[in-house]
């Protein structure tokens, strides 16, 4: 497919964080964009303000007649009325990942893969490069606070930065010049069946790095990764090609040095909490050093990086009460978030509100979820967010609650959460999950502000 001959594109699921960045990219190039999504959000409102036409009911009559290309997300069910209608027409219908593969095929591409950390790493790379004057087209899976956007784009961009999503094996459409693999933890067993199959898919992704390319990989990972490219390692605790040293927390700011193969970047002041985010920063720094960015530019980029919404997002703090919203939806991510909170606020009680994401993930990782949530002082479980899935018999939040061992635990509906929080003496509050729990963040923030008065 020659994307140069495309004039009108129709997006199914245009309000998704990944789909919207792609819509912004094409819209900025003068292509007419239309789309469907299930609900109106601030993101769809932003797209509409840019001249994109969006509707919110499955309605084939709302689709332009002369569409050249249809792009959809795997989150859309196969029986979606508009998807079925468009597949019956003589119109190319492509997944988002296929289009990313086409866009980046002949471009210098940095692809960030891993079951955790993709969005933080890719946004760090994008920010350091942009801050250094290097033009990119960066498709980010979250809103970068520095830019209030999930997309950085230039018509004459030198580099494409993309997240290489393992779900649905989407990342196998990519052939990057530089690939990052941050982690390979058990997930998406509804797709892969076993961790071994998941790992093999990451190994296949590594074989798709272009000749003379580079693989930047967490030193804790093992596997049969491509051996005819340069392999560069990083790790936060230990020794690798890139590692951190002299880590300390001063006034809730992490200070540390980064060792590279050729020297040391000293006295970095990094405002994003958590050792896991220092490790994410190491991956981003490794990419930027390999791209020839000077150390002082890298240091300045790290120190001005403001993070991504819903990634250890401190929504409210008055010294006594702190509220943090985080996208964590996997046991490893939850543990990393809680450990970061404990490092920053060692004397404070931590209350966590968790919305499990997917019935299959809750079933497959229930014991691991329980162990990670046991690190809290108090846990509130919301109902499972189903996303694309139908309910599974016996898999619900009550099942998970019974596995949690801490005494202060409860189930709660979304509607009852605010009244429940109003009764509590909150010291540190975490909201965790990848579903629609983000819609509660602003109301919770407002509640805490009112309680302060």
N, C-alpha and C positions, 0 to 999 in steps of 0.2 A: 504493500500500500504506500502510495506517495502522498504524504500529509500536506505537501505543497498545493495539492489540488482540492483541498477540503475548504468549503465555504460555510457550511452550517453543521454544527455538532449538537447532538441531543444526549444529555447526561441522565441516566437513571440512578438516583441516589446522589444527586449533585451536592447535597448538604453535608456529606461525609468529609472528614478532615483531609483525607487524601484526594478525594474527587474534586473538592473545591479548589485545591491548589492547581490541579490540572486545568480546571475551568478558567481560573485566573490567567494561567499561562496562555491558553489559546485566545481568550478574550483580549488580552493585551496585544495580540498580533492581528487584531481586526477581524477575527473569525466570529460569526454570529453564533451565540450560545443560547440554548434553551435547556430546560431540565425539569425533572420531577424529584420531589422528596416527600417523605411521609408527613413531616411537620415543619412549620415555620420556626426558625431559630435566628439568633443574632447573626449567625454565619450566612444563612440564606438571605437575610435582610441586607447584609453587606454585599453579597453577590448581586442582588437586585439593584442596589444603589450604583453598581458599576454597569448597569444596562442589560443585565442578564435576565431573561424571562423565565420565571419559575412558577409551577403550580403544585398543589398539594393533595390532589385526588387522582387516583388511577383513571385516566381519561384519555383514550386514544385520539379523540377529536382535538385535544389540546396540543398534539404533536404536529409540528410544521410538516407540510407535504414534501418539501424538497430537501430533506435531511440527507447529508452526505456520509455521516458517520454517527454511530451510536456507541457510547461508552457507558459501561455499567460496572457496579461493584459486586463482588461475590456475596456481599451481605444481602443483596436482593434475592428473594426466593425465585426459583426457576419457574414457578407458576404465576409470576407477576403479570398482570393483564397487559401492560404496555410492553414488557420484554417479549412476551409471546407474540404480540402483534407485530413488533418490529422485526423479530426473527423470521416472520412469515413473508416479509418484504425482501426485495433484492437490494438490501442495504448492508454494508459491513457493520457487524455488531461485535465489539471487542471489549474484553475486560480492561480495567484501568492498567493492570500490570503489562498487558500486551502493548498498550500505547506508550507506556514508559520505555519499554524495550525498543520500540521503533524510534522514539524521540532521541534516545541516547546511543543508538547503534553506531553512529559515525561521529559521536562527540566524546571528548575526554570526560570520563564519568567516574565519580566516587560513589560507591554504593555501600551503605552501612547495613549490615545484617546482624541478627542476634535476637534471642527470645526476650532480652531486656536491653534497654539503653539506646535503641536506635534513634529515637527522637532527640534525646539530649545530645548524643554524639554528633548527629548530622547538623543540629542547630549550632553547636559549638564551632564546627568546621565552617559552616556558612557565615557565622558572625566574624570569626577571625579573618577569613578571606575578604569579606565585605569591608571590614574595618581597615584592612590592609590595602584596599583599593583594587582587589581582584574581583572582576565581575563574574557572577554565577547565576545559573538558574537553579534555585534550591527549592525542592519540594519537601516540606517538613510536616511531620505527623502531629503537630501541635502549634499553638500560637506563640511565636517568639516575642517575648516582652519588649525586646529592643525595637521591633518593627511593627508590633501589633498585627502580625500577619503570619500565615503559614507558608508564605511564598516570597522569595526574593527573585526578581527577574530582570534581565537585560536582553535586548534584542541581539547585542553583540557579545553575549556571555562567553567566557573562555572555558568554563567548567560547568558540568551538571552535577548536582548533589542530590541523591535520591535515597530513600529508605528501602532496603531490600527485604520485603515482608515474606516471612516463611509460610504464613497462612495460605492454604490452597496452592502451595508451591509457587507462589507468584514470583519469587525472586529468580526463578529459573528462566525468566524472559530477559534477564540482564546479562551484559557482557562488559563488566567495568574495567577501567584501567587500574584503579585502586579499589580494593574491597576491604572492609572491616568486618570481622566476626567477633562480637563482644561476649556472647554466651550461647550455650546450647543446653537449656534446661527443659525438662519434660513438659510439653505443652502440645496443644492441638492434636491430641490422640484421636479425636474424631476424624482427622484427616490422615494421620500417619500410622495409627494403630499401635506403635511402640516408639520408645525413645531411640532405639537403634535405627529405625527407618527415618526418624527426624534427623538424626546425626548424618546419615547417608545423604540426605537431601542437602545439608550444608556442605558436605564434601563435594557433591556435584556442583553446587554453586561456585565453590572455589576453583573447580576445573574450568569455569567459564571466564575467568579473568583473562584479559587479552595478553597476548605474548609480550614479554618484557614488562608485564605489570607487577603489582605488589599486593601482597596479602598482609594486612595488619591485624594481628590476632591476639586475643587475651592469652597470656602465657599459661593460664590454668587449664586451657583446653587441649585435648589430645584428639588425634584422628588422622585419617589418611588424606591430608590436604595436599593440594597441587604442589609438586616439588620442582617445577621448572619456572617458577616465579620467585621473586625475592620475598622471603617471609620475615616480617618484622614483628617483634613481640612487645607487649606492654603488660604491666600489672601494678596494682597499688601497693600490695604487701609482698615484697620479695624483690628479686633481681630479674630484669629483662632488658631489652634494648631501650625501653622507656619505662621509668619507674619514678615514684615520688619518695621524697625523703624529708625528714624533719617536719612532719605534719603536726600542727597544733591548732587549737581553736582559740582565737583571741576576739572577745566581744562578738561572738557568734559568726566570725569570719574565719574561714580556713586559710592558714598560711602554710606554705610548703615550697620546696624546690623540686624541679623536674630534671632528672638525668636523661640525656639523650645519647645516642652513640658518639656524638661529637662535642659534648659539653654539658653545661648546666644552665637552666633558666632559673634564676634565683629570686627568692622573696616574692612569690606570687601571692596575692591576696584575692581569694576566690570566694564570692559571696553565696555560692550554691552549696547548701549543707550536704553532708554525707560522704563517707569514704567511697561509696559506689559512684558518686558523681566526680570525685577526684579521678577514679579509674576511667570514667567516661571522658573526662578532660584529657587524660593521657592519650586515649585513642585519637581524639581530635587533634591534639598537638602533634602526634606522630604523622598524621596525614599532612598537616600544614608544613612541618619540617621537610617532609619528602617532596612537597610542592615548591620548596625553596623560600618559604616565608622566613624572614629574619626573626631572631629570638625576641628582640624588643617589641616587634609588632605582635608576636604571639602573646607575650606577657600582657601587652595593652589590651589585646582582644579578650583574653581570659578575665582580666580585671574589670572590663566594661560589660561582660556578658551578664545579662539579667535573668536568664533562664526562660523556661517555657511554662505557660499556664498548665496547671494540674500536674506539674512535676515538682514535688515538694514546694508547693505554692503557699507561702505564708500570707493568708488572706486577712488576718487580724492579729494584732499584738498590742497589749497595753502594759506589758511588763509582768502582770499577774496572770493574764489569760492569753493563750496563744491558740490560734486556729490555723491548721495546715490542711490543704486539700491536695490529694495525690491520686494519680491514675493507677496506682498499684492494683493489679488484679491477678497476680500470681504469687504463691507463697514466698518465693525468693524476693520478689519486689516488696512485699509487705514487710518482711524481716529487715530488708535494707532500710526502708523508710523508718521503721520503729527504732532501729539501732541508731540512725542519724538523730532522731529526736532525743534519745537517751543521752547521746554524746553532747548535744547542745543544752539540754535541760535535765541534768541528772537528778535533780531533787523534786521534779514535778510529777504529779500523777497524770497518766496518759489514758484518755478515753478514746476508743476507736469505733467509728461507725463504718461497717463494711457491707457493701452490696456485692454479693457474689455475681460473677459474670459467666453465663452459660451453664446449662444443666450438666453437659458432658464434662466441662472442666471441674465443676464442683464434685461430680462423681469420681473422676479420675484422681483428683488431688485432695480429697477431703481430709485425710489424715495430716497431710502437709499444711493445709490451710489452718487446721486446728492448732498445730504446733506453732505456727507463725503468730496466730492471734493470741495464743497463750502468753506472749511477751507483753501484752497490754495489761494495764491495771483493771480496765473495764472494757467490755465489748458490747456493741449493739449491732445486731444483724438485721439487715433489710431483706426483703424477698429477693430471690434470684432474678437477675435481669436476663431474659431469655435470648435477646438479640434475634438471631436467625433460627433458633431452635424451638421445637415443641417440647412440652414437659416430659420428663422421664419418671416413671413410677418410683416412688420412694425417695426421690432426690429433691430435697427442699432445704430451706434454711434451718428448719427444726432439726433435721438430720445432722447438719453441721454443728449446730449449737450443742447437741448432746456430746459431741466429740471434744469440745472445748473444756478445759479443766479449771480455768480460773473461776472463782465463785461469783464474781460480778459479771453476769452475762444475761442478755435478754434479746427477744425478738421484738421488732417494731415495724410498723408500716411507715411508708414515706409520709403519709398524712399526719401520723402521730409523732413524728420525730421532733419537730420544733417544740411542741408542748413538753415532751419528755426532756429535752435539753434545757428548757427553761427552768425545770425543777432542780437541775444538777449544779453542783459547784465545780465548774470546769476549770482545770488548770491548763492542760494541753489537750486539744481536740483534734483528731484526725478523721477526715472523711476519705475513704478508700474505695476504689472501684472504677471500672471502665464502662459502666452502663449509663443510666441517666441520673446518677447521683450528683453529677455536676450541676444539675438544675437546682439543687438544694444549697449550693455554696453561698450564693448571694443572700438568700433568706437567713441562713445561719449567721453570716457575717452581720447582717442587720440586727438579728436577735442579740448577739453579743454586745453590739454597740449600745443597744437599748438597756441591757442589763447593767452596763457600766454607768449609765446615768442614774 
